[in-house]
Amino acid sequence: MGSHFNGDPRSRIPLPFAGRARGAGPDNIARLTQHMVDAGHVAQAEVEELKKEVNAVVEDAVQFALQSPEPTMEAAWAHLNCNRRLEVLI
């Protein structure tokens, strides 16, 4: 894991997060879901239905992105700079 910027001392990276790869460690969503099922806040069938709905929305978004044309460089720069009104770039 890199520093915030090149001058940032690496000693500031919290140890539990240093070197953690994506997917490593506990799945907090699964743990929360299981806790909610165990506590009776939601039924397992509802969880499965919600997962199907979320997967469908994500799949639609992926297909939309894959079928969309690549942006022009002008459009990419316009979107990159659109919210940098108060930012100072050095």
N, C-alpha and C positions, 0 to 999 in steps of 0.2 A: 504494500500500500504506500502510495507516495504522499509527500507532504502537501499542504495546502498550496504552497508556492515554493520556488527554488530556495528562497532564503529562510524558510520555515524550519526550525530544528526538528529533526525526526523524533526527538525525545518526547514531543507533544502528542504523538499518536497513542491513544489509549491501548494498553496491552491486550485487552480482550479482542480488539478489532484488528490488530496488526497481523497481517498475513492471512486473514480470513478470506477464503475463496467464496465466490457466489455459490449458494447451495449448501455451504458448510454450516453446521450447527443445527439447532432445533428449528422445526417449522412452526413458527408462532401462530400462524393462521390455523393449522391443523390442531394445535394444542388448545387454542381458544374455542374452536368449533367443538372439539371433544368435551371440553369443560361445559359448554352451553348445552350440549346434548345430555351429558351426565346430570346436570342440574335441572333438567326438565324445561329449559327455556325455549328449546326448539327440538322438533322431531328430526330424526336422521333422514326421513323421506324428504322433509323440507330442505335440508342441507343439500341433498343430492339434486333436487330440482333447481335450487339456486345455482349450484355448480354448472348444471346444464345451461341455464340461462346466461351465466357469465361467459362460459366457453363459446356460446353462440355469438354473443356481442363481440368478443375478442376476435373470433374467426371472421366475422363480417368486417371488422376494422382492418384486419390483416389483408383480406381480399381487396378491400378498397385501396389500401396503400400499394399493394402489388400491381393493381390495374391502373393506378394513377400515373400520369407522365412525370418524368423527372423534372424538377424545377429548373428554370434558367438560372444562370449565375446572378443576374440582376434581381430576380425574385428572392434568391437565397440571401443576398446582401441586404435587401430591403427588410426581410423578416429578421435577420440577425441584428440589424441596427434600430429596429422600430421602437424598442423600449429603453434605449440608452440615452435618454434625454439628459439625465443628471449624472451619468457615469463619466468618469474621467479615465480615458485610456492613455497609458504611457508607453 
